[in-house]
């Protein structure tokens, strides 16, 4: 049952969402928020640690998290829409590196980038791409904060508003065929994501948030209008609806004011189609406030569109990108393992063939010596044994054995007699019994009873001695074990008819 943690690190607070997947069902189990103390980076680390501790149950903490997702601020990344020839798809990384160098305001050698091909904006012979670039130091800073707070590195590092794209598979309104926008209203900044047919196509971070409202309301509306106009300038459509999330979604009158200023329908982010039974009533009401944290947690489920800046020198070791970069090494190791397996199999088969030849030779020698005919296979040896058994009438099993002797001996001892057995030895038809009785007469009585059985012959009491430290008698009885049915009848040789005839003729 995978457990994922989405962490939204804002300017004033850290929000986390715990997402779990079980039997094909995704559930949102806990939400938590902790304000950041105004003491620099240490306050952020403590806030992340506190929010995670508040959201995770003790049992989940003991088991550990399967993956963590975080995001860099959109203001710390550059997002660009590019159009390249379709023929450059196989060398897309090299082409994007060259194209982005002319657009970003910093050295690309110290940066990482990710991109997405736009599926719903096809161009004849061209590819439409959205790319996000951020400095390595900014991405590493987010990774270090999470690692220091939770002793575990995040698997994904999203980019600004693009992280909200992971909500599309779980919020039906965002997958609308029309153009919609999601605005994460923060205190000092706002992040805008535009979706066309459920696909993120435009993202922007504005420098205006809820701080200063209602005096800054007009400025906030103007920044949103400028963002939507920038999207239209790139060939997009104006959004037909705007969904609000973040702390600003709960500012009184925000929906009505923005709806009138933008002249579009504005409402809070709808409830996702997740299992929300673990949430309390207040958490359900505050769910839009945690939109970005929830999106980051859902991005680890592998559905939805988004960016991941854990690439290049920052690639997560368990991530697919890390595996893809090491495909040549893995292919070489696979080839070595394959060659080793083939050689090992050949050596084993060769050894088995040699062993088979040795055993076949030994079988031939044994069958030649015992049966008179050399056999080169187990089937031939079995056939020879079957023929030999068919020619012989002798039953190899005796009609009486050591077990029968034990039965006869127990029957020969009456219930009133105290009798102990020290040794019962049966070898090649000769039996020796060593026992202890109260008197010599008891030993003679046992021998007399045994001699009455047809399979026991020459029953004799060989010796009797007094037991040391006791008035009882030790005795030794010996006899032969052979039933009349075990006597072999030697068939008489038939006279040689030809010889007899010749002799009679000579007498005449």
C-alpha positions in Angstrom: 0.0 0.0 0.0 2.1 3.0 -1.3 2.1 6.2 0.8 3.0 9.4 -0.9 3.6 12.9 0.6 3.0 16.1 -1.3 4.7 19.2 0.3 3.8 22.7 -0.7 6.4 25.1 0.6 5.0 28.6 0.5 6.3 32.0 1.8 4.4 31.9 5.1 3.4 28.2 5.6 4.1 24.7 4.6 1.1 22.5 3.6 1.3 18.7 3.2 -1.1 16.1 1.9 -0.8 12.3 2.5 -2.1 10.2 -0.4 -2.3 6.4 -0.3 -3.0 3.9 -3.0 -4.7 0.5 -2.3 -6.2 -2.0 -4.7 -6.5 0.5 -7.6 -8.1 3.1 -5.3 -6.4 6.4 -4.4 -7.3 7.9 -1.0 -6.5 11.3 0.6 -5.9 10.4 4.2 -4.5 13.5 6.0 -3.9 17.2 5.5 -1.7 19.5 7.7 -0.4 23.0 7.6 2.4 24.7 9.8 3.4 28.3 9.6 7.0 29.1 8.9 8.9 30.9 11.7 10.6 34.1 10.5 14.2 32.8 11.1 15.4 31.9 7.6 16.0 28.4 6.2 15.9 26.8 9.6 12.3 27.8 10.0 11.3 26.2 6.7 13.0 22.9 7.8 11.1 22.9 11.1 7.8 23.7 9.4 8.2 20.8 6.9 9.1 18.5 9.7 6.2 19.7 11.9 3.6 19.5 9.0 4.7 16.0 8.1 4.6 14.8 11.7 1.1 16.3 12.1 -0.2 14.7 8.9 1.3 11.2 9.3 0.0 8.7 11.7 2.4 6.8 14.0 2.0 3.6 12.1 2.8 5.2 8.8 5.8 6.9 10.3 7.2 3.5 11.4 6.7 2.1 7.9 8.2 5.1 6.1 7.1 7.0 3.1 7.3 5.5 -0.4 7.9 8.8 -2.1 7.8 12.5 -1.6 7.1 15.4 -4.1 7.9 19.1 -3.7 8.1 22.0 -6.1 10.2 25.1 -6.7 8.5 28.5 -6.9 7.4 29.5 -10.3 9.3 32.8 -9.8 12.5 30.7 -9.6 11.9 29.1 -13.0 11.7 30.1 -16.6 8.8 28.7 -18.7 8.8 28.9 -22.4 6.7 27.7 -25.4 8.8 26.5 -28.3 8.1 25.2 -31.8 10.6 22.8 -33.4 10.5 20.8 -36.6 9.1 17.3 -36.2 12.3 15.9 -37.7 14.2 17.0 -34.6 12.2 14.7 -32.3 15.0 12.1 -32.0 17.5 14.8 -31.0 15.0 16.7 -28.9 17.3 17.2 -25.9 20.1 18.7 -28.0 17.7 20.9 -29.9 16.0 22.2 -26.7 19.4 22.9 -25.1 20.3 25.0 -28.1 16.9 26.8 -28.2 16.6 27.5 -24.5 20.0 29.1 -24.3 18.7 31.9 -26.3 15.6 32.4 -24.0 16.7 31.9 -20.4 18.4 34.7 -18.5 21.1 32.5 -16.9 23.7 30.0 -18.0 22.1 26.7 -19.0 25.2 24.8 -17.9 24.2 25.4 -14.3 20.5 24.6 -14.8 18.1 21.6 -15.3 15.1 21.6 -17.5 12.1 19.4 -18.4 9.5 19.6 -21.2 6.2 18.4 -22.5 5.0 17.8 -26.0 1.6 19.5 -26.5 -0.8 16.9 -27.9 -3.9 19.0 -28.5 -2.1 21.8 -30.4 -0.8 19.9 -33.5 1.1 21.8 -36.2 1.9 20.4 -39.6 5.5 19.3 -39.6 6.2 20.9 -36.2 6.2 20.0 -32.6 4.7 22.4 -29.9 6.7 22.1 -26.6 6.4 23.7 -23.2 9.7 23.7 -21.3 10.6 24.7 -17.7 14.1 25.6 -16.7 15.5 26.3 -13.2 18.9 26.7 -11.6 20.5 23.6 -10.1 21.1 25.5 -6.9 17.4 26.3 -6.5 16.3 22.7 -7.2 19.0 21.4 -4.8 17.8 23.8 -2.2 14.3 22.3 -2.2 15.8 18.8 -2.1 18.1 19.6 0.8 15.2 21.1 2.9 13.2 18.0 2.6 16.2 15.7 3.2 17.2 17.6 6.3 13.6 17.7 7.7 12.5 14.1 6.9 15.8 12.2 6.2 14.5 11.3 2.8 15.0 12.9 -0.6 12.0 13.9 -2.7 11.5 11.8 -5.8 9.9 14.6 -7.8 10.5 18.3 -7.9 7.7 20.1 -9.8 7.7 23.6 -11.2 5.3 26.3 -10.0 1.8 26.1 -11.4 2.6 23.1 -13.6 2.4 20.9 -10.5 -1.4 21.6 -10.5 -1.7 19.6 -13.7 -1.7 16.4 -11.7 -5.2 17.2 -10.5 -6.7 16.8 -14.0 -7.4 13.0 -13.8 -9.1 13.4 -10.4 -11.1 16.6 -11.0 -13.5 16.2 -13.9 -14.1 20.0 -14.3 -10.4 20.5 -15.2 -10.6 18.0 -18.1 -13.3 20.1 -19.8 -13.1 20.4 -23.6 -13.0 24.1 -23.2 -10.1 26.2 -21.8 -10.1 26.6 -18.1 -7.6 28.1 -15.6 -6.5 27.2 -12.1 -5.2 30.0 -9.9 -3.3 29.2 -6.7 -3.7 32.5 -4.7 -0.9 32.9 -2.2 -0.3 35.8 0.1 2.5 37.4 -1.8 2.2 35.8 -5.3 -0.2 33.8 -7.4 0.4 30.9 -9.8 -1.7 30.6 -12.9 -2.1 27.4 -14.9 -4.1 27.3 -18.2 -5.6 24.0 -19.4 -6.8 23.2 -22.9 -8.8 19.9 -23.1 -7.2 18.9 -19.8 -3.7 19.6 -21.0 -1.4 22.2 -19.2 -0.3 24.6 -21.9 0.6 27.8 -20.1 1.9 28.6 -16.6 2.8 31.9 -15.1 3.6 33.3 -11.6 2.5 36.8 -10.8 3.9 39.0 -8.0 0.5 39.9 -6.6 -1.3 37.9 -3.9 -3.9 38.4 -1.3 -1.6 40.6 0.8 -3.0 44.2 0.8 -6.6 43.3 -0.1 -8.9 44.9 -0.7 -6.7 47.8 -1.8 -4.7 45.5 -4.2 -7.8 43.8 -5.7 -7.6 45.7 -8.9 -3.9 44.9 -9.3 -4.5 41.2 -8.7 -7.3 41.2 -11.4 -5.1 43.1 -13.8 -2.2 40.6 -13.4 -4.6 37.7 -14.1 -6.0 39.4 -17.2 -2.4 40.0 -18.4 -1.6 36.3 -17.9 -4.6 35.2 -19.9 -3.8 37.7 -22.6 -0.3 36.3 -22.8 -1.7 32.8 -23.3 -4.0 34.1 -26.1 -1.0 35.8 -27.7 0.6 32.4 -28.1 -2.4 31.1 -30.0 -4.6 29.9 -27.0 -8.2 30.7 -26.1 -9.5 32.7 -23.3 -10.5 30.6 -20.3 -14.2 30.0 -19.8 -13.9 29.3 -16.1 -11.3 30.0 -13.4 -10.9 27.7 -10.4 -9.3 29.1 -7.2 -7.2 27.2 -4.7 -4.7 28.1 -2.0 -5.3 30.4 1.0 -6.6 33.1 -1.2 -9.6 31.0 -2.3 -11.1 31.6 1.1 -10.8 35.4 1.1 -14.3 36.8 1.5 -15.7 38.1 -1.8 -12.8 36.9 -3.9 -14.9 34.8 -6.3 -17.5 37.5 -6.9 -14.9 40.3 -7.4 -12.7 38.3 -9.8 -15.7 37.0 -11.7 -16.8 40.6 -12.4 -13.3 41.8 -13.2 -12.4 38.9 -15.5 -15.9 38.5 -16.9 -15.7 34.7 -16.5 -17.1 32.2 -14.0 -14.9 32.0 -10.9 -15.3 29.4 -8.2 -13.4 27.3 -5.8 -11.6 24.2 -6.9 -14.1 21.3 -7.0 -13.8 18.3 -4.8 -11.6 15.5 -6.4 -12.9 12.0 -7.1 -10.8 10.4 -4.4 -11.5 8.4 -1.3 -12.0 11.2 1.3 -13.5 9.1 4.1 -10.5 9.6 6.3 -10.8 13.4 6.3 -12.8 15.3 8.9 -15.5 17.8 8.2 -13.2 20.8 8.5 -10.6 19.2 6.4 -13.1 18.6 3.6 -14.1 22.3 3.8 -10.4 23.4 3.6 -9.5 21.0 0.8 -9.1 23.8 -1.9 -6.5 25.4 0.4 -4.3 22.3 -0.1 -4.7 22.1 -3.9 -1.0 22.3 -4.7 0.1 19.9 -1.9 -2.6 17.4 -3.1 -1.5 17.8 -6.7 2.2 17.1 -5.7 1.1 13.9 -3.8 -1.0 12.7 -6.8 1.9 13.4 -9.2 3.6 10.4 -7.6 0.8 8.1 -8.7 2.1 8.3 -12.3 -1.1 9.9 -13.7 -1.6 13.4 -15.0 0.8 15.8 -16.7 3.6 17.7 -14.9 7.2 18.6 -14.8 10.0 17.0 -12.8 13.3 18.8 -12.4 15.1 15.9 -10.9 17.1 15.4 -14.0 20.8 15.3 -15.1 23.0 15.7 -12.0 20.0 15.8 -9.8 18.3 12.7 -11.1 16.6 10.6 -8.5 18.3 7.2 -8.3 15.1 5.3 -8.2 13.5 7.3 -11.0 13.1 6.3 -14.6 15.3 9.0 -15.8 18.2 7.6 -13.7 17.6 4.2 -15.2 17.3 5.6 -18.7 20.7 7.3 -18.4 22.3 4.1 -17.4 20.8 1.9 -20.1 24.2 1.3 -21.7 25.7 0.1 -18.5 22.7 -2.1 -17.7 22.8 -3.5 -21.2 26.5 -4.4 -20.8 25.8 -6.1 -17.5 22.9 -8.0 -19.0 25.2 -9.2 -21.8 27.8 -10.3 -19.3 25.2 -12.2 -17.3 23.8 -13.8 -20.5 27.2 -15.0 -21.6 28.0 -16.4 -18.2 24.7 -18.2 -18.2 25.3 -19.7 -21.6 28.8 -20.9 -20.6 27.6 -22.3 -17.3 24.8 -24.2 -19.0 27.2 -25.6 -21.6 29.7 -26.7 -18.9 26.9 -28.3 -16.9 25.6 -30.2 -19.9 29.2 -31.3 -20.8 29.7 -32.6 -17.2 26.4 -34.4 -17.3 27.3 -36.1 -20.7 30.6 -37.3 -19.2 28.9 -38.6 -16.1 26.3 -40.4 -18.3 29.1 -42.1 -20.3 30.8 -43.3 -17.1 27.5 -44.7 -15.6 26.6 -46.4 -18.9 30.0 -48.2 -19.0 29.6 -49.3 -15.3 26.1 -50.6 -16.1 27.4 -52.7 -19.0 30.1 -54.3 -16.8 27.6 -55.1 -14.0 25.0 -56.6 -16.3 27.6 -58.6 -18.1 28.9 -60.1 -14.9 25.5 -60.7 -13.2 23.1 -61.4 -16.1 25.6 -62.6 -18.7 24.6 -60.0 -21.2 25.9 -56.4 -21.5 23.2 -53.7 -21.2 23.9 -50.1 -22.3 20.7 -48.5 -20.9 18.5 -48.7 -17.9 15.6 -50.1 -20.0 17.7 -52.9 -21.4 18.8 -53.8 -17.9 15.2 -53.9 -16.7 14.3 -56.1 -19.6 17.1 -58.6 -18.8 16.0 -58.7 -15.1 12.4 -59.3 -16.1 13.5 -62.3 -18.3 15.7 -63.7 -15.6 12.9 -63.5 -13.0 10.5 -65.2 -15.4 12.8 -68.2 -15.8 13.3 -68.6 -12.0 10.5 -70.1 -9.7 12.4 -69.2 -6.6 10.6 -66.8 -4.2 13.4 -64.6 -2.6 11.1 -63.7 0.3 11.3 -66.1 3.3 8.1 -67.4 4.9 9.3 -66.3 8.4 11.5 -63.4 9.4 12.7 -61.7 12.6 9.3 -60.1 13.1 7.6 -63.5 13.1 10.2 -64.7 15.7 9.3 -61.8 18.0 5.6 -62.8 17.7 6.3 -66.5 18.4 8.5 -65.5 21.4 5.8 -63.2 22.8 3.3 -66.1 22.5 5.6 -68.5 24.2 5.9 -66.4 27.3 2.7 -66.7 29.5 1.2 -63.7 31.2 2.1 -65.0 34.6 5.8 -65.2 33.8 8.2 -62.2 34.3 10.4 -62.2 31.3 13.0 -59.6 30.0 14.7 -59.7 26.6 18.3 -58.5 26.4 19.0 -59.4 22.8 17.3 -60.9 19.8 19.8 -61.7 17.0 18.6 -63.1 13.6 21.4 -63.7 11.1 21.2 -66.0 8.0 18.5 -68.2 9.4 20.1 -68.6 12.9 18.4 -67.0 15.9 19.9 -66.2 19.3 17.7 -65.1 22.2 19.2 -63.7 25.4 16.7 -63.1 28.2 16.1 -63.1 32.0 13.6 -65.2 33.8 12.9 -66.1 37.4 14.0 -69.7 37.1 15.7 -72.2 34.8 12.4 -74.0 34.5 10.9 -70.9 32.9 13.7 -70.9 30.3 13.1 -74.5 29.5 9.3 -73.9 29.2 9.9 -71.1 26.7 12.3 -73.4 24.6 9.8 -76.2 24.7 7.0 -74.0 23.5 9.2 -72.6 20.6 10.2 -76.0 19.5 6.6 -76.8 18.7 6.5 -74.4 15.7 7.2 -75.8 12.3 9.5 -73.0 11.2 11.8 -73.3 14.3 14.2 -76.2 14.5 16.9 -77.4 16.9 15.7 -75.2 19.7 18.1 -75.5 22.6 18.9 -73.8 25.9 22.6 -73.2 25.5 23.3 -71.8 28.9 21.8 -70.4 32.1 23.5 -68.2 34.6 22.4 -66.3 37.7 22.1 -62.5 37.1 24.6 -60.5 39.1 23.0 -58.9 42.2 19.7 -60.7 41.6 18.2 -64.2 42.1 16.9 -64.3 38.6 18.4 -66.4 35.8 19.9 -65.3 32.5 19.5 -67.8 29.6 20.6 -68.2 26.0 18.3 -70.0 23.5 19.5 -70.8 20.0 17.6 -72.3 17.1 17.3 -72.3 13.3 14.7 -70.3 11.4 13.5 -72.1 8.3 10.0 -73.0 7.2 9.3 -76.2 5.2 8.1 -74.1 2.3 11.6 -72.6 2.1 13.2 -75.9 1.2 14.2 -75.8 -2.5 13.2 -78.8 -4.6 16.0 -79.6 -7.0 14.3 -80.8 -10.2 15.4 -84.2 -11.4 17.4 -84.2 -14.6 15.5 -85.8 -17.5 17.4 -88.7 -19.0 19.1 -88.1 -22.3 16.7 -89.9 -24.6 19.2 -90.1 -27.4 21.9 -91.6 -25.2 19.4 -94.2 -23.7 18.3 -95.2 -27.2 21.8 -95.6 -28.4 22.7 -97.8 -25.4 19.7 -100.1 -25.9 20.5 -100.5 -29.5 24.0 -101.6 -28.7 22.7 -104.3 -26.3 20.8 -106.0 -29.1 
